[in-house]
Amino acid sequence: MTSLRAITIIGFFVVMELAVAVETYLTSGSVLVPRLSEVLAVLGTGLAAFSLQADDPPRRPWLVFFLAMLTVPTARLVGMLELSLAGFPVKVLILIVSNVAIVAALYLFTRVLRASGFAPDWDDPEARGTRNMLIGFVSLLGLAALANQYLVITRATSAANLTIQTVSIFADAAICAAGLYLMWLVRPLMGGSVAQPYLLIAIGGGVFIVMDFIQSIQQVATQDELASPVLTGMALLGWSCFALAGFAQRRLLKTADV
């Protein structure tokens, strides 16, 4: 099995960031390239999911991850129609489903690894320490972001935006922590190649939770409202990480068949 080369990953990031810089320069704003990165996340995770056989255990979590990515551009399209359900924007409901689905996918990845015998024994002191660290990581990041959010923007935003921001903070923290755990879990395998997709997922989750902090400080209610080039670049990095995670998994499968 062979993972993506570092130069490939760096080159991908550089090309995407240059593209958004050019778009910003030409149009005084950036919408197309960030949306393209979301579509690439769909493509990458889809390639990973459908490259696996129906009876391959990792196929289900990758399929759930793919569906979670697919809901994001779907939500963008629904948002243009301004649909609502019982007074609640349908777009917000879809984005909540997306966040929950990503966390569910990572949970399924963990189950697959546990069933394969790779997961540690939780009675082992090192494993208990890792588990407690991750629980603390999620709790502290989530509570700190929520506290800041409610203190800064609760009065300035709608119930719908507040709901999606709350779910997003918890989900992003869980994605980052679960991705780090999965990376640690498979780290000894294949010289680290198998861990690469999970590392990229962890980085993507970390990027988005940092964005949550910045947006709450700037009194920005949702990730649609990218108030600065820094936020635009971070969003691009996060979605690109998810796309590359799928491409990395696809490469691992392809090279395993050679």
C-alpha positions in Angstrom: 0.0 0.0 0.0 1.2 3.5 -0.9 -0.1 6.7 0.5 -0.2 10.1 -1.2 3.1 11.8 -1.5 3.7 14.9 0.6 4.4 17.0 -2.5 1.0 15.9 -3.9 -0.8 17.0 -0.8 1.1 20.3 -0.6 0.6 21.0 -4.3 -3.1 20.4 -4.0 -3.4 22.9 -1.2 -1.2 25.5 -3.0 -3.3 25.2 -6.2 -6.6 25.6 -4.4 -5.3 28.6 -2.4 -4.0 30.2 -5.5 -7.3 29.6 -7.3 -9.2 31.3 -4.5 -6.7 34.2 -4.5 -7.2 34.7 -8.3 -11.0 34.5 -8.0 -10.9 37.1 -5.2 -8.7 39.4 -7.2 -10.9 39.1 -10.3 -14.3 39.3 -8.7 -13.7 41.1 -5.4 -15.0 38.0 -3.6 -14.7 34.2 -3.5 -17.6 31.8 -3.9 -16.8 29.5 -6.7 -13.5 27.9 -5.5 -14.8 27.2 -1.9 -17.8 25.5 -3.4 -15.5 23.6 -5.7 -13.6 22.3 -2.7 -16.9 21.0 -1.2 -17.6 19.2 -4.5 -14.1 17.7 -4.4 -14.8 16.4 -0.9 -17.8 14.7 -2.3 -15.8 13.3 -5.2 -12.9 12.1 -2.9 -15.0 10.4 -0.3 -17.2 8.9 -3.1 -14.2 7.4 -4.8 -13.1 5.8 -1.5 -16.6 4.4 -0.7 -17.3 3.0 -4.2 -13.8 1.5 -4.6 -14.6 -0.9 -1.8 -16.5 -4.1 -2.3 -20.0 -4.4 -0.8 -18.7 -6.9 1.8 -15.6 -4.8 2.8 -16.1 -3.6 6.4 -14.7 -0.1 5.7 -17.2 0.5 3.0 -20.1 1.5 5.3 -18.2 4.2 7.2 -16.8 5.6 3.9 -20.3 5.6 2.4 -21.7 7.5 5.4 -18.9 10.0 5.1 -19.6 10.4 1.4 -23.3 11.0 2.1 -22.3 13.5 4.8 -20.2 15.4 2.2 -23.0 15.2 -0.4 -25.5 16.9 1.9 -23.3 20.1 2.0 -23.7 21.2 -1.7 -27.3 19.9 -1.4 -27.9 22.3 1.4 -26.4 25.1 -0.6 -28.9 24.4 -3.5 -31.8 24.1 -1.1 -30.8 27.4 0.5 -31.2 29.2 -2.8 -34.8 28.1 -2.8 -35.3 29.4 0.7 -37.4 26.4 1.8 -38.6 26.0 5.3 -40.2 23.4 7.5 -42.4 24.5 10.3 -40.7 27.9 10.1 -37.2 26.3 10.3 -34.9 26.6 7.2 -34.5 23.2 5.5 -30.9 24.1 4.7 -30.1 24.3 8.4 -31.7 20.9 8.9 -29.6 19.4 6.1 -26.4 20.9 7.6 -27.3 19.4 11.0 -27.7 16.0 9.4 -24.3 16.4 7.6 -22.5 17.2 10.9 -24.1 14.2 12.7 -23.4 11.9 9.8 -19.7 12.8 9.8 -19.5 11.9 13.5 -21.4 8.7 12.8 -19.0 7.8 10.0 -16.0 8.2 12.3 -17.7 6.1 15.0 -18.3 3.4 12.3 -14.6 3.6 11.4 -13.8 2.9 15.0 -16.1 -0.1 15.1 -14.4 -1.5 12.0 -11.0 -1.2 13.5 -12.2 -2.7 16.8 -13.7 -5.7 15.0 -10.5 -6.2 13.1 -8.5 -6.4 16.4 -6.6 -3.2 15.9 -8.3 -1.3 18.7 -6.5 -1.2 22.0 -7.7 -2.9 25.2 -9.4 -0.2 27.3 -8.1 -1.9 30.4 -4.6 -1.0 29.3 -3.4 2.1 31.2 -2.1 3.8 27.9 -5.4 3.1 26.2 -7.4 4.5 29.1 -5.3 7.6 29.1 -5.8 8.1 25.4 -9.6 7.7 25.8 -9.8 10.1 28.7 -7.6 12.6 26.8 -9.9 12.6 23.8 -13.0 12.9 26.0 -11.5 15.9 27.7 -10.4 17.4 24.4 -13.9 17.2 23.0 -15.5 18.5 26.2 -13.1 21.5 26.7 -13.1 22.6 23.1 -16.9 22.2 22.8 -17.7 24.0 26.1 -15.2 26.8 25.5 -16.5 27.5 22.0 -20.1 27.3 23.2 -19.5 29.7 26.1 -17.8 32.2 23.8 -20.6 31.8 21.3 -23.4 32.4 23.7 -21.6 35.4 25.3 -20.8 37.1 22.0 -23.4 36.3 19.4 -26.5 34.8 21.1 -28.3 38.1 20.9 -27.2 38.8 17.4 -28.3 35.7 15.5 -31.5 33.7 14.8 -32.5 30.5 16.5 -31.7 28.6 13.3 -28.1 30.0 13.0 -27.5 29.4 16.7 -28.7 25.8 16.4 -26.4 25.0 13.4 -23.5 26.8 15.1 -24.0 24.8 18.3 -24.2 21.5 16.4 -21.2 22.5 14.3 -19.0 23.2 17.3 -19.7 19.8 18.9 -19.4 18.0 15.6 -16.1 19.7 14.6 -14.6 18.9 18.0 -15.7 15.3 17.7 -14.4 15.0 14.2 -11.0 16.3 15.2 -10.7 14.1 18.3 -12.0 11.0 16.5 -9.7 11.5 13.6 -6.7 11.9 15.9 -7.7 8.7 17.7 -8.1 6.7 14.5 -4.8 8.0 13.3 -3.1 6.9 16.5 -4.9 3.5 16.3 -3.6 2.6 12.8 -0.3 4.5 13.1 1.9 1.3 13.4 0.5 -0.2 10.3 2.2 -0.1 6.9 4.7 2.5 7.9 1.9 5.0 8.6 0.4 4.9 5.1 -3.0 3.5 6.4 -3.1 6.3 8.9 -2.9 9.1 6.3 -6.6 9.4 5.5 -7.4 9.7 9.2 -4.7 12.3 9.7 -6.2 14.4 7.0 -9.7 14.0 8.5 -8.3 15.1 11.9 -6.7 18.2 10.3 -9.9 19.0 8.6 -11.9 18.8 11.8 -9.3 20.8 13.6 -9.5 23.6 11.0 -13.2 23.8 11.2 -13.3 24.1 15.0 -10.7 26.9 14.9 -13.0 28.6 12.4 -15.9 28.2 14.9 -13.9 30.1 17.5 -12.9 32.9 15.0 -16.4 33.3 13.7 -17.9 33.5 17.1 -15.4 36.2 18.0 -16.2 38.1 14.8 -19.9 37.6 15.5 -20.4 35.6 12.4 -23.2 33.2 12.7 -22.6 30.5 10.1 -19.8 29.2 7.9 -21.6 30.7 4.9 -20.6 34.1 6.2 -16.8 34.0 5.5 -16.0 37.5 6.7 -12.3 37.5 5.8 -9.8 35.9 3.4 -8.4 34.0 6.3 -11.7 32.3 7.0 -12.1 31.6 3.3 -8.7 30.0 3.2 -9.4 28.0 6.3 -12.6 26.7 4.8 -10.8 25.7 1.7 -8.2 23.9 3.7 -10.8 22.0 5.7 -12.7 20.8 2.7 -9.5 20.0 0.8 -8.4 17.8 3.7 -11.6 15.8 3.5 -11.2 15.5 -0.2 -7.6 14.3 0.1 -8.6 11.8 2.8 -10.8 10.1 0.2 -8.2 10.3 -2.5 -5.6 8.8 -0.1 -7.9 5.9 0.8 -8.5 5.3 -2.9 -4.8 5.3 -3.6 -4.2 2.8 -0.7 -6.8 0.5 -2.2 -5.5 0.9 -5.7 -1.8 0.1 -4.8 -3.0 -2.8 -2.7 -4.4 -4.4 -5.8 -1.2 -4.0 -7.8 
